[in-house]
Amino acid sequence: MFKKRIASGLTLAAIILLAAARLWFFNIAITVFIALASYEFFTILEKKRINIYKYFGTGIAVLIPFSIIFRFEPTKGWELLFICLALIFLFLMQFRRRETAGVTVGISTTLFGVLYVAWFLSFLIKIRYMEGGPGLFFALLLITKSGDIGAYLIGSSFGRTLLIPRISAKKTVEGALAGLLFSCLSALASKPFLHFNYPHLLVIGICLGVLGQLGDLSESLIKRDCGVKDSGRFLPGMGGILDEVDSLLFTAPVFYFYLSIIGK
């Protein structure tokens, strides 16, 4: 299992390095990740016997990164356009069903999946398109994922106090604190990309470190509710794509708006 995890991790690292260097590859990689993560999310929800349209939801999810890549912005809030269209089509598809039970839950859950996975993750593309985008993307990834790595390494080796056992049986307080420390150290090491002073970088590390762990716990909560261990088996030894991007779902949009408000 450990060897499989290492192999999957090295493959992801190679994809990340190539994506940071080549914009066209970055766009393809993030779009594929969004499609796979969305598909995994809707597959998980099928365990709850919710009447969702998995392929429709995944298709709408893919439109979001496409709209950013091809600069499709007929209005300033183009995301609302796709949400409105998705809602209309979901109602139209519900009209064809013979039963009305579960309509509200099915529609709400499908839209939630599009927002939670596709829209949140698409902020990676917006960050990449900002001035100094490759460095900003690398800094976000470094701060967020180093927190994941620190929490896993320290938690699995020295963790004794469970963090929230009803959500995750493995996450520990020791691992969470180590993950936060790793995120802070990575934020300080990101100075060449972020150009903030060290106290400012420390604040960013704390915020993104906490948000990354909240994203991880939130996905664990959904999986626990649906009775599944991993979101998928796409990455041997690591689980699914959603398992690997869950911490970025909260850090990416917050980081983007933070940079947009205070500048780089």
Legacy VTK file of the C-alpha trace (Angstrom):
# vtk DataFile Version 3.0
C-alpha trace
ASCII
DATASET POLYDATA
POINTS 264 float
0.000 0.000 0.000
2.835 2.384 0.884
4.574 1.694 -2.451
1.334 2.356 -4.309
0.886 5.618 -2.411
4.437 6.694 -3.333
3.880 5.825 -7.006
0.590 7.737 -7.116
2.171 10.675 -5.311
5.069 10.854 -7.775
2.638 10.710 -10.698
0.614 13.573 -9.252
3.796 15.553 -8.609
4.852 15.145 -12.248
1.426 16.298 -13.426
1.571 19.323 -11.116
5.035 20.371 -12.301
4.035 20.086 -15.954
0.776 21.929 -15.267
2.616 24.777 -13.558
4.917 25.142 -16.560
2.454 24.738 -19.428
-0.877 26.569 -19.371
-2.539 24.330 -21.944
-1.699 21.232 -19.901
-2.837 22.961 -16.730
-6.251 23.696 -18.252
-6.662 20.107 -19.415
-5.501 18.644 -16.098
-7.781 20.781 -13.918
-10.772 20.142 -16.198
-10.154 16.387 -16.027
-9.746 16.567 -12.244
-13.019 18.491 -11.944
-14.838 15.970 -14.140
-13.495 12.958 -12.229
-14.009 14.508 -8.787
-17.572 15.500 -9.689
-18.326 12.016 -11.011
-16.948 10.499 -7.800
-19.047 12.874 -5.698
-22.275 11.943 -7.466
-21.350 8.251 -7.320
-20.917 8.556 -3.558
-24.353 10.127 -3.233
-25.925 7.211 -5.084
-25.151 5.162 -1.959
-27.817 7.290 -0.235
-30.328 6.292 -2.934
-30.810 9.929 -3.905
-32.393 10.472 -7.322
-29.648 12.516 -8.942
-28.571 12.927 -12.558
-24.922 11.960 -12.275
-23.921 12.477 -15.896
-25.858 15.721 -16.226
-24.255 17.074 -13.067
-20.805 16.037 -14.279
-21.462 17.702 -17.643
-22.457 20.983 -16.001
-19.370 20.706 -13.803
-17.131 20.515 -16.885
-18.752 23.617 -18.397
-17.509 25.753 -15.511
-13.758 25.396 -16.204
-14.437 25.619 -19.950
-16.208 28.937 -19.463
-13.187 30.327 -17.591
-10.624 28.993 -20.058
-12.463 30.369 -23.105
-13.372 33.644 -21.351
-17.124 33.085 -21.719
-18.426 35.935 -19.590
-21.664 37.386 -21.007
-22.310 38.789 -17.540
-20.065 39.521 -14.593
-21.704 36.705 -12.692
-21.570 34.057 -15.425
-21.611 31.293 -12.830
-25.199 32.241 -12.011
-26.127 31.714 -15.657
-25.006 28.092 -15.567
-26.645 27.529 -12.200
-29.950 28.904 -13.509
-29.752 26.811 -16.670
-28.863 23.715 -14.676
-31.813 24.277 -12.356
-34.230 24.687 -15.287
-33.015 21.524 -17.010
-33.133 19.586 -13.756
-36.788 20.521 -13.375
-37.480 19.549 -16.985
-35.905 16.135 -16.432
-37.919 15.672 -13.253
-41.119 16.215 -15.252
-40.401 12.957 -17.080
-40.319 10.903 -13.891
-43.354 8.943 -12.834
-42.786 9.680 -9.162
-42.426 12.997 -7.368
-40.799 11.638 -4.218
-37.293 12.946 -3.632
-37.464 15.674 -6.292
-36.362 18.482 -3.974
-33.493 16.465 -2.504
-32.327 15.288 -5.923
-32.252 18.773 -7.454
-30.654 20.372 -4.406
-27.990 17.681 -4.129
-27.052 17.905 -7.807
-26.627 21.668 -7.629
-24.694 21.325 -4.397
-22.279 18.927 -6.102
-21.676 21.381 -8.945
-20.974 24.216 -6.518
-19.004 22.229 -3.953
-16.697 20.425 -6.365
-16.638 22.106 -9.773
-17.097 25.757 -8.867
-14.768 25.716 -5.861
-12.057 23.784 -7.702
-12.330 26.035 -10.777
-10.788 28.856 -8.740
-7.468 27.118 -9.381
-7.830 28.184 -13.007
-8.667 31.753 -12.008
-5.562 31.848 -9.812
-3.422 30.486 -12.659
-4.668 33.282 -14.939
-3.701 36.010 -12.471
-0.459 37.942 -12.825
2.281 35.637 -11.568
-0.236 32.797 -11.763
2.201 29.848 -11.900
3.885 30.978 -8.682
0.568 31.685 -6.960
-0.751 28.266 -7.939
2.416 26.578 -6.719
2.294 28.485 -3.407
-1.340 27.540 -2.795
-0.631 23.923 -3.599
2.480 23.863 -1.432
0.775 25.406 1.607
-2.367 23.286 1.337
-0.903 19.897 0.476
2.050 20.185 2.859
-0.578 20.464 5.584
-2.109 17.212 4.348
1.285 15.513 4.283
2.282 16.781 7.729
-1.005 15.703 9.262
-0.695 12.233 7.715
2.950 11.640 8.639
2.788 12.897 12.222
-0.759 11.720 12.870
-0.093 8.163 11.697
3.150 7.953 13.679
2.485 9.898 16.861
-1.245 10.615 16.892
-3.000 9.526 20.065
-5.946 11.903 20.575
-8.734 11.537 18.023
-9.863 14.849 16.540
-13.526 14.140 15.669
-14.008 10.351 15.815
-17.613 10.438 14.603
-16.354 11.941 11.321
-12.941 10.328 10.961
-11.523 7.418 12.924
-7.923 8.237 12.002
-7.510 12.018 12.172
-5.864 13.128 15.405
-5.245 16.382 17.246
-1.501 15.798 16.967
-1.810 15.343 13.214
-3.955 18.468 12.866
-1.429 20.588 14.770
1.440 19.162 12.720
-0.458 19.860 9.510
-0.992 23.461 10.582
2.717 23.796 11.380
3.692 22.373 7.986
1.326 24.812 6.256
2.850 27.763 8.129
6.400 26.703 7.276
5.422 26.243 3.632
3.828 29.684 3.603
7.075 31.212 4.853
8.957 29.290 2.165
6.567 30.710 -0.475
7.910 34.262 -0.133
9.499 34.213 -3.636
6.026 33.640 -5.090
3.821 35.720 -2.782
6.127 38.696 -2.002
4.550 39.399 1.397
6.465 40.007 4.620
6.913 37.051 6.939
4.180 37.949 9.482
1.744 38.288 6.574
2.845 34.925 5.174
2.378 33.357 8.596
-1.228 34.581 8.703
-1.810 33.152 5.224
-0.313 29.832 6.344
-2.602 29.659 9.366
-5.721 30.544 7.369
-5.042 28.161 4.492
-3.880 25.448 6.881
-7.125 25.611 8.844
-9.254 25.817 5.683
-7.448 22.859 4.135
-8.177 20.692 7.148
-11.802 21.843 7.172
-12.069 20.819 3.522
-10.639 17.407 4.345
-12.999 16.938 7.289
-15.987 18.102 5.228
-15.379 15.439 2.595
-14.891 12.863 5.350
-18.253 13.912 6.780
-19.945 13.354 3.420
-18.278 9.958 2.961
-19.222 8.910 6.479
-22.829 9.896 5.818
-22.842 7.849 2.605
-21.034 4.900 4.165
-17.934 4.864 1.941
-14.221 4.874 2.831
-12.721 6.414 -0.322
-14.285 8.562 -3.032
-12.872 6.226 -5.689
-9.965 4.009 -6.717
-8.412 6.161 -9.402
-5.182 6.641 -7.412
-3.847 3.323 -6.040
-2.999 3.598 -2.362
-4.507 7.077 -2.102
-8.175 6.687 -3.049
-10.011 8.861 -5.511
-9.426 12.260 -7.087
-11.894 13.898 -4.700
-9.897 12.519 -1.767
-6.818 14.362 -3.037
-8.419 17.704 -3.894
-10.772 17.979 -0.913
-8.456 20.317 1.019
-8.178 22.607 -2.025
-11.944 23.024 -2.299
-11.939 25.599 0.500
-8.452 27.075 0.134
-8.636 27.866 -3.602
-11.644 30.253 -3.580
-10.574 31.964 -0.341
-7.018 32.420 -1.634
-8.316 33.851 -4.926
-10.617 36.395 -3.260
-7.896 37.265 -0.764
-5.462 38.065 -3.549
-8.127 39.950 -5.499
-8.950 42.178 -2.522
-5.547 42.929 -1.034
-3.435 42.490 -4.157
-0.392 40.340 -4.730
LINES 1 265
264 0 1 2 3 4 5 6 7 8 9 10 11 12 13 14 15 16 17 18 19 20 21 22 23 24 25 26 27 28 29 30 31 32 33 34 35 36 37 38 39 40 41 42 43 44 45 46 47 48 49 50 51 52 53 54 55 56 57 58 59 60 61 62 63 64 65 66 67 68 69 70 71 72 73 74 75 76 77 78 79 80 81 82 83 84 85 86 87 88 89 90 91 92 93 94 95 96 97 98 99 100 101 102 103 104 105 106 107 108 109 110 111 112 113 114 115 116 117 118 119 120 121 122 123 124 125 126 127 128 129 130 131 132 133 134 135 136 137 138 139 140 141 142 143 144 145 146 147 148 149 150 151 152 153 154 155 156 157 158 159 160 161 162 163 164 165 166 167 168 169 170 171 172 173 174 175 176 177 178 179 180 181 182 183 184 185 186 187 188 189 190 191 192 193 194 195 196 197 198 199 200 201 202 203 204 205 206 207 208 209 210 211 212 213 214 215 216 217 218 219 220 221 222 223 224 225 226 227 228 229 230 231 232 233 234 235 236 237 238 239 240 241 242 243 244 245 246 247 248 249 250 251 252 253 254 255 256 257 258 259 260 261 262 263
